Amino acid sequence: MLTTILTFISATIIQSIPLLYGSVGEIITEKSGNLNLGIPGIMYVGGISGIIGGYIYEHSTDNPNTFLLVIIPLLSSLIGSALLALIYSFLTITLRANQNVTGLALTTFGVGIGNFFGGSLLSLFGETGSISLIKTGLCYKASLPFASKLGLFGETFLSFGFLAYLAIIIALIASFVINKTRVGLNLRAVGENPATADAAGIDVIKYKYLATCIGGAIAGLGGLYFVMDYTGGAWTNNGFGDRGWLAVAIVIFAIWKPKSAILSSFLFGGLYIICVYIPGLSPAAKELIKMLPYLVTIIVLILISIRQKKENQPPQSLGLSYFREER
């Protein structure tokens, strides 16, 4: 029984990491007043960008350097996902396109890019088969060297690759910056009332661009984690499932707080796989259990709407384009 529980906890953590990256990235974006529903597509692009960078390097040398096996896919993922977020920023901030429509279009575009290159990357290099970056995957899956010496605790909580711990560190840093620094204060001001922030001398456009691009880059790391750590360097078209949408749901569940997103992602990760650990469930029951994260999010959204506590509300200007001429 204990072994099953610890195995479930370990599997829950693995499932929660992509959700944490996506939700923290979206929280940073939404704090600026931008509602980016393109997070699922950005996660796909982050994953396939890391695959492309890792594939090119791993197949360019017979004796790849371990550091480069890690850093090249990492930088490729950050650049690819940030570029997609930049497209969203240009369309919604500069051209003032509808944020909901643009985000949904970005998701379709990002998933299409991922599936296209995922299915054709090998053929572009004259090879056949499926993408499998074994060496790169092993580097990303490498656990802490002392984990095996700490028994069940080490196996349960310390046996993950560095991206798992980086996700928690990024969430804590994001929480500190948003709540304890001048930059965070300005960012929140932009998200709440951009006209007032502009009148106070804050560069609204710069903050919106930076928050959206940085948030997109962080979300893209969720895709990199999935393809490099979770699947060990393999790509499968449409393999992300609905994790991108779960990450967006977690933003509401965590009431736009990066620190709360850590536990929320863990909870959603557990609900995502708990049906596997409950014996005797029918297919219909499994699908109903998979609906729980979304049902819980709806309940939380209703509760925070009823209570009307300001600290638990989304940024006041979320989803609205800023027209300086109307200030």
C-alpha positions as CSV (number, residue, x, y, z in Angstrom):
1,M,0.0,0.0,0.0
2,L,2.8,2.4,1.0
3,T,4.6,1.6,-2.2
4,T,1.5,2.4,-4.3
5,I,1.0,5.7,-2.5
6,L,4.6,6.8,-3.0
7,T,4.5,5.7,-6.7
8,F,1.3,7.8,-7.1
9,I,3.0,10.8,-5.5
10,S,6.0,10.5,-7.7
11,A,3.9,10.1,-10.8
12,T,1.8,13.1,-9.7
13,I,4.9,15.3,-9.5
14,I,5.9,14.2,-13.0
15,Q,2.5,15.1,-14.3
16,S,2.4,18.4,-12.5
17,I,5.6,20.0,-13.8
18,P,4.4,20.8,-17.4
19,L,1.2,22.3,-15.8
20,L,3.3,24.4,-13.4
21,Y,5.4,25.8,-16.2
22,G,2.3,26.6,-18.3
23,S,0.4,28.2,-15.4
24,V,3.2,30.3,-14.1
25,G,3.9,31.6,-17.6
26,E,0.3,32.5,-18.0
27,I,0.0,34.1,-14.6
28,I,2.9,36.5,-15.5
29,T,1.2,37.2,-18.9
30,E,-2.2,37.9,-17.3
31,K,-0.7,40.2,-14.6
32,S,0.0,42.6,-17.5
33,G,-3.6,42.4,-18.7
34,N,-3.0,40.1,-21.6
35,L,-5.1,36.9,-21.8
36,N,-3.1,34.5,-23.8
37,L,-5.1,31.4,-24.7
38,G,-2.3,30.3,-27.0
39,I,-0.5,28.7,-24.1
40,P,-1.2,25.1,-25.4
41,G,0.3,26.0,-28.7
42,I,3.3,27.7,-27.1
43,M,4.0,24.6,-25.1
44,Y,3.9,22.5,-28.3
45,V,6.4,25.0,-30.0
46,G,8.6,24.9,-26.9
47,G,8.7,21.1,-27.1
48,I,9.4,20.8,-30.8
49,S,11.9,23.7,-30.8
50,G,13.9,21.8,-28.1
51,I,13.6,18.6,-30.2
52,I,14.9,20.3,-33.3
53,G,17.9,21.9,-31.4
54,G,18.7,18.7,-29.7
55,Y,18.4,16.6,-32.9
56,I,20.7,18.9,-34.9
57,Y,23.4,18.9,-32.3
58,E,23.1,15.2,-31.3
59,H,23.4,14.1,-34.9
60,S,26.2,16.5,-35.7
61,T,28.9,14.8,-33.6
62,D,29.8,11.3,-32.5
63,N,30.9,12.5,-29.1
64,P,28.4,15.1,-27.9
65,N,29.2,17.3,-24.9
66,T,26.8,16.8,-21.9
67,F,26.5,20.5,-21.2
68,L,25.6,21.3,-24.9
69,L,23.1,18.4,-24.9
70,V,21.3,20.3,-22.2
71,I,21.8,23.9,-23.1
72,I,21.1,23.8,-26.8
73,P,17.5,22.3,-26.5
74,L,16.9,24.6,-23.6
75,L,17.8,27.7,-25.5
76,S,16.0,26.5,-28.6
77,S,12.8,25.9,-26.5
78,L,13.0,29.4,-24.9
79,I,13.6,31.1,-28.3
80,G,10.9,29.2,-30.1
81,S,8.2,29.7,-27.5
82,A,9.2,33.4,-26.9
83,L,8.9,34.1,-30.7
84,L,5.4,32.7,-30.7
85,A,4.5,34.8,-27.7
86,L,6.0,37.8,-29.6
87,I,3.7,37.2,-32.5
88,Y,0.8,37.2,-30.0
89,S,2.1,40.4,-28.5
90,F,2.4,42.2,-31.8
91,L,-1.1,41.2,-32.9
92,T,-2.8,42.1,-29.6
93,I,-0.7,45.0,-28.2
94,T,0.5,46.8,-31.3
95,L,-2.3,45.9,-33.8
96,R,-4.9,45.6,-30.9
97,A,-6.5,42.4,-32.3
98,N,-9.0,40.5,-30.1
99,Q,-7.0,38.6,-27.5
100,N,-9.4,35.6,-27.2
101,V,-9.4,35.0,-31.0
102,T,-5.7,35.6,-31.4
103,G,-4.9,33.2,-28.5
104,L,-7.1,30.4,-29.9
105,A,-5.5,30.9,-33.4
106,L,-2.1,30.7,-31.8
107,T,-2.9,27.4,-30.2
108,T,-4.0,25.9,-33.5
109,F,-0.9,27.4,-35.2
110,G,1.4,26.1,-32.5
111,V,0.0,22.6,-32.4
112,G,0.2,22.5,-36.2
113,I,3.9,23.6,-36.2
114,G,4.7,20.9,-33.6
115,N,2.9,18.2,-35.5
116,F,4.4,19.2,-38.8
117,F,8.0,19.2,-37.7
118,G,7.4,16.3,-35.4
119,G,6.3,14.3,-38.4
120,S,8.7,15.6,-41.0
121,L,11.9,16.4,-39.2
122,L,13.6,13.0,-39.9
123,S,12.6,13.1,-43.6
124,L,14.1,16.6,-43.9
125,F,17.4,15.0,-43.0
126,G,16.9,12.0,-45.2
127,E,16.1,9.6,-42.3
128,T,13.1,7.4,-41.5
129,G,11.4,6.2,-38.3
130,S,10.4,8.3,-35.2
131,I,12.3,11.0,-33.4
132,S,14.3,9.6,-30.4
133,L,17.0,11.7,-28.8
134,I,18.2,9.1,-26.3
135,K,21.4,10.9,-25.2
136,T,19.7,14.2,-24.7
137,G,16.8,12.5,-22.9
138,L,19.1,10.8,-20.5
139,C,20.8,14.1,-19.6
140,Y,17.4,15.7,-18.9
141,K,16.2,12.7,-16.9
142,A,19.3,12.5,-14.7
143,S,18.4,12.7,-11.1
144,L,20.2,14.2,-8.1
145,P,23.3,12.1,-7.4
146,F,22.4,11.6,-3.7
147,A,18.8,10.7,-4.3
148,S,19.4,7.0,-4.2
149,K,21.0,7.2,-0.8
150,L,17.9,8.7,0.9
151,G,15.7,5.7,0.6
152,L,12.0,6.2,-0.2
153,F,12.2,9.9,0.4
154,G,14.9,10.3,-2.2
155,E,13.1,8.0,-4.7
156,T,9.8,9.9,-4.3
157,F,10.9,13.5,-4.2
158,L,14.5,13.8,-5.4
159,S,14.6,11.4,-8.4
160,F,13.6,13.9,-11.1
161,G,15.5,15.8,-13.7
162,F,16.6,19.4,-13.1
163,L,13.6,20.9,-15.0
164,A,11.3,19.7,-12.2
165,Y,13.2,21.7,-9.6
166,L,13.6,24.6,-11.9
167,A,9.9,24.9,-12.3
168,I,9.4,25.4,-8.5
169,I,12.3,27.9,-8.4
170,I,10.8,29.9,-11.3
171,A,7.4,29.9,-9.5
172,L,8.9,31.2,-6.3
173,I,11.0,33.9,-8.1
174,A,7.9,35.0,-10.0
175,S,5.9,35.3,-6.8
176,F,8.7,37.4,-5.2
177,V,9.1,39.7,-8.2
178,I,5.3,40.2,-8.6
179,N,4.6,40.9,-4.9
180,K,7.8,42.3,-3.5
181,T,9.6,44.4,-6.2
182,R,9.1,47.7,-8.0
183,V,8.9,45.8,-11.3
184,G,6.1,43.6,-10.0
185,L,4.2,46.7,-8.7
186,N,4.4,48.3,-12.1
187,L,3.4,45.1,-13.8
188,R,0.3,44.8,-11.6
189,A,-0.5,48.5,-12.2
190,V,-0.4,47.9,-15.9
191,G,-2.8,44.9,-15.6
192,E,-5.2,46.7,-13.3
193,N,-5.4,50.1,-15.0
194,P,-3.0,50.7,-17.9
195,A,-4.2,54.3,-18.4
196,T,-3.4,55.3,-14.8
197,A,0.0,53.4,-15.1
198,D,0.7,55.3,-18.3
199,A,-0.1,58.6,-16.6
200,A,2.3,57.7,-13.8
201,G,5.1,57.3,-16.3
202,I,5.1,53.5,-16.6
203,D,5.9,52.2,-20.1
204,V,2.7,50.1,-20.5
205,I,3.6,48.7,-23.9
206,K,7.1,47.6,-22.7
207,Y,5.7,45.8,-19.7
208,K,3.0,44.1,-21.7
209,Y,5.5,42.9,-24.3
210,L,8.1,41.7,-21.7
211,A,5.5,40.0,-19.5
212,T,3.9,38.2,-22.5
213,C,7.2,37.0,-24.0
214,I,8.8,36.0,-20.7
215,G,5.6,34.2,-19.7
216,G,5.5,32.4,-23.1
217,A,9.1,31.3,-22.8
218,I,8.4,29.9,-19.3
219,A,5.3,28.0,-20.6
220,G,7.4,26.6,-23.5
221,L,9.7,25.0,-20.9
222,G,6.7,22.9,-20.0
223,G,6.7,21.5,-23.5
224,L,10.5,20.9,-23.3
225,Y,10.0,19.0,-20.0
226,F,7.4,16.8,-21.5
227,V,9.4,15.7,-24.6
228,M,12.8,15.5,-22.9
229,D,12.1,14.3,-19.4
230,Y,8.6,12.7,-19.5
231,T,9.1,10.9,-22.8
232,G,12.9,10.7,-22.7
233,G,13.6,12.6,-25.9
234,A,10.8,11.2,-28.0
235,W,8.2,13.1,-30.0
236,T,4.6,12.0,-30.5
237,N,2.1,14.1,-32.5
238,N,-0.7,15.4,-30.3
239,G,1.1,13.7,-27.4
240,F,0.5,16.7,-25.0
241,G,-3.2,16.0,-24.7
242,D,-5.1,18.7,-22.9
243,R,-2.2,19.7,-20.5
244,G,-2.0,23.2,-22.0
245,W,-5.7,23.8,-21.2
246,L,-5.2,22.4,-17.7
247,A,-2.4,24.9,-17.2
248,V,-4.8,27.8,-18.2
249,A,-7.4,26.4,-15.8
250,I,-4.8,26.3,-13.0
251,V,-4.3,30.0,-13.3
252,I,-7.9,30.5,-12.1
253,F,-7.7,27.8,-9.5
254,A,-4.5,29.4,-8.1
255,I,-6.2,32.8,-8.1
256,W,-3.4,34.3,-10.2
257,K,-0.7,33.6,-7.5
258,P,2.5,31.7,-8.7
259,K,3.1,30.2,-5.3
260,S,-0.4,28.8,-5.2
261,A,0.2,27.4,-8.7
262,I,2.7,24.9,-7.2
263,L,0.2,23.1,-5.0
264,S,-2.6,23.6,-7.6
265,S,-0.4,21.9,-10.3
266,F,0.3,19.0,-8.0
267,L,-3.4,18.6,-7.3
268,F,-4.4,18.8,-11.0
269,G,-1.6,16.4,-11.8
270,G,-2.9,13.9,-9.3
271,L,-6.5,14.2,-10.6
272,Y,-5.2,13.7,-14.1
273,I,-3.8,10.2,-13.4
274,I,-5.7,9.1,-10.3
275,C,-8.0,6.9,-12.5
276,V,-5.0,4.7,-13.3
277,Y,-4.6,3.9,-9.6
278,I,-8.3,3.1,-8.9
279,P,-9.0,-0.5,-9.7
280,G,-12.1,-1.7,-11.4
281,L,-13.2,1.6,-13.0
282,S,-15.2,1.5,-16.2
283,P,-14.1,3.6,-19.2
284,A,-17.0,6.0,-18.6
285,A,-16.0,6.4,-14.9
286,K,-12.4,7.2,-15.9
287,E,-13.6,9.9,-18.3
288,L,-15.7,11.4,-15.5
289,I,-12.8,11.5,-13.2
290,K,-10.7,13.2,-15.8
291,M,-13.3,16.0,-15.8
292,L,-12.6,16.7,-12.2
293,P,-9.9,19.4,-12.7
294,Y,-12.2,21.4,-14.9
295,L,-15.2,21.0,-12.6
296,V,-13.1,22.1,-9.6
297,T,-12.0,25.2,-11.6
298,I,-15.6,26.1,-12.4
299,I,-16.5,25.8,-8.7
300,V,-13.5,28.0,-7.7
301,L,-14.4,30.6,-10.3
302,I,-18.0,30.8,-9.0
303,L,-16.8,31.1,-5.4
304,I,-14.3,33.9,-6.0
305,S,-16.9,35.7,-8.1
306,I,-19.4,35.5,-5.3
307,R,-16.9,36.5,-2.6
308,Q,-15.6,39.5,-4.6
309,K,-12.4,39.7,-2.6
310,K,-10.1,42.0,-4.6
311,E,-6.9,40.1,-4.0
312,N,-8.5,37.0,-5.5
313,Q,-9.8,38.7,-8.6
314,P,-8.1,38.7,-12.0
315,P,-6.4,41.9,-13.2
316,Q,-9.1,44.5,-13.9
317,S,-8.0,45.1,-17.5
318,L,-7.5,41.4,-18.4
319,G,-8.3,40.7,-22.0
320,L,-8.8,44.4,-22.9
321,S,-6.7,46.2,-25.5
322,Y,-5.1,49.5,-24.4
323,F,-5.8,52.6,-26.5
324,R,-3.7,55.4,-25.2
325,E,-5.8,57.9,-27.1
326,E,-8.8,57.0,-24.8
327,R,-6.8,57.8,-21.7
